[in-house]
Each structure stands twice: as C-alpha cells, then as structure tokens.
C-alpha cells in the first residue's frame, strides 16, 4: 500500500498493523509509506452484528485480514471466492468493474484497496435488497 494517504478528522481512530492510533484535536494527514501495511479506519468498520448481507460478509472478511484477526492466505482465498459469488449476482457493468478491481487488489494482497472497492457496493446492495418484496 505504498503511497497511501489517510486524512483523519479530530479524534478519529485508525488501526495500523494491529495498533489503534487516535488522531489529536485537529484534522491531520498521514502518509503510509510501508508497502502492504494493514490499515483500517475504525469509523468505517463493520461490526460483527452488522454482517447481515453478502457484500457486508465479504467486507468483514477483508477487515479481519486487515486487523490481523484472520490468516492472510485463508482470508485471501475466502475473499476471492466471495467476490466470485458476488459477481454471479451483481451483473451490471459498474458492479462488475468494482468487483474486478477488488479481486485484483486481493490477489496483490492490497486488502485496504480491495475493501474500499467492495464498500462502494454497499449502497447498491441495500437498494437491491430493499426492492425485494418481503414475505409475511
């Protein structure tokens, strides 16, 4: 993840290679120079009880890899399988592009970039699930 720039708001927390770092009272900008550093913005983190849709499930696996709570090799395999399953359902060209970019990122072990691409699908997934009639 060479060249990643994080812009943090006051008191915002971020997980970097397993360490929680809290920003001070002012906005700041951090440049992450170490390749393959594991980064997770805690404000964007999906909590275990929020893992209730297919896209959220794959995002959560990426978070576990980033936080060091999942084995990278096993996690990467699960991520690639999850992206493949999502591509069977999300067939529009924009979703396919985001899924292809996420998959490419996971193959290169760029988990933060892959997670960002997947997070771009959350709103679309929400709209699609809201359109499904509920059975009572």
C-alpha positions in Angstrom: 0.0 0.0 0.0 2.9 2.3 -0.7 1.8 5.9 -1.1 -1.5 5.6 0.9 -2.6 9.0 2.3 -5.0 9.0 5.3 -6.9 12.2 6.1 -8.1 12.0 9.7 -10.6 14.1 11.5 -10.2 15.2 15.1 -10.1 12.2 17.5 -10.6 9.7 14.6 -9.2 6.3 15.2 -7.4 4.0 12.7 -6.0 0.6 13.1 -2.4 0.3 11.6 -0.8 -3.2 11.7 -2.8 -4.1 14.8 -2.3 -0.9 16.7 -5.1 1.5 17.3 -4.0 5.1 16.7 -6.1 8.1 17.6 -5.7 11.5 16.0 -5.3 14.6 18.1 -7.7 17.6 18.3 -7.1 18.8 14.7 -7.5 17.3 11.2 -4.3 15.7 10.0 -2.9 13.8 7.1 -0.7 10.7 7.4 1.3 9.2 4.6 1.7 5.4 4.9 5.0 4.6 3.2 5.3 0.9 4.2 4.1 -1.4 1.5 1.4 -3.9 2.5 0.7 -2.1 5.8 -2.6 -3.2 7.2 -4.9 -0.2 7.6 -8.5 0.0 8.8 -10.5 3.2 9.6 -12.4 2.3 12.6 -15.3 4.7 11.7 -15.8 2.5 8.6 -15.5 -0.8 10.4 -18.4 -3.2 10.1 -19.3 -4.7 13.5 -20.0 -8.5 13.7 -23.7 -7.9 14.3 -23.9 -5.9 11.1 -22.7 -8.7 8.9 -26.1 -9.5 7.5 -25.7 -9.3 3.7 -23.4 -10.9 1.1 -21.3 -7.7 0.4 -21.0 -7.0 4.2 -19.8 -10.5 4.8 -17.0 -10.2 2.2 -16.1 -6.7 3.6 -16.0 -8.2 7.1 -13.5 -10.9 6.0 -11.3 -8.2 4.5 -11.5 -6.3 7.8 -10.4 -9.4 9.7 -7.4 -9.8 7.4 -6.5 -6.1 7.9 -6.8 -6.3 11.7 -4.7 -9.4 11.8 -7.6 -11.5 13.2 -7.6 -13.8 10.2 -4.9 -15.7 8.4 -3.9 -13.8 5.2 -3.8 -16.8 2.9 -7.0 -18.3 4.1 -8.7 -14.8 4.2 -7.5 -14.1 0.6 -9.0 -17.4 -0.6 -12.3 -16.6 1.1 -12.2 -13.0 -0.3 -11.7 -14.2 -3.9 -14.4 -16.8 -3.5 -16.8 -14.2 -2.0 -16.0 -11.7 -4.9 -16.7 -14.5 -7.4 -20.1 -15.3 -5.7 -21.0 -11.6 -5.7 -20.1 -11.3 -9.4 -22.7 -14.0 -10.1 -25.4 -11.7 -8.7 -24.2 -8.2 -9.3 -24.1 -8.3 -13.1 -24.2 -4.6 -14.1 -21.1 -3.2 -15.6 -20.3 -0.8 -12.8 -20.5 -3.5 -10.1 -18.5 -5.9 -12.3 -15.8 -3.2 -12.6 -15.7 -2.7 -8.8 -15.6 -6.4 -8.2 -12.8 -6.9 -10.7 -10.8 -4.2 -9.1 -11.4 -5.6 -5.6 -10.4 -9.1 -6.8 -7.2 -7.7 -8.4 -6.4 -5.9 -5.1 -6.8 -9.0 -3.1 -4.6 -11.0 -5.5 -1.9 -8.4 -4.9 -2.6 -8.5 -1.2 -3.8 -4.9 -1.2 -6.6 -5.6 1.3 -7.4 -1.9 2.1 -7.8 -1.1 -1.6 -10.0 -4.1 -2.1 -12.1 -3.3 0.9 -12.6 0.3 -0.4 -13.9 -1.1 -3.8 -16.3 -3.5 -2.0 -17.6 -0.7 0.2 -18.6 1.1 -2.9 -21.2 -1.7 -3.5 -22.9 -1.4 -0.1 -25.4 1.2 -1.2 -26.3 -0.7 -4.4 -26.8 -3.9 -2.4 -29.0 -2.0 0.1 -31.2 -0.7 -2.8 -31.4 -4.1 -4.4 -32.4 -5.8 -1.1 -35.0 -3.1 -0.4 -36.6 -3.8 -3.7 -37.2 -7.5 -2.9 -40.8 -8.0 -1.6 -40.9 -9.3 2.0 -43.0 -12.3 2.8 -45.1 -12.1 5.9 
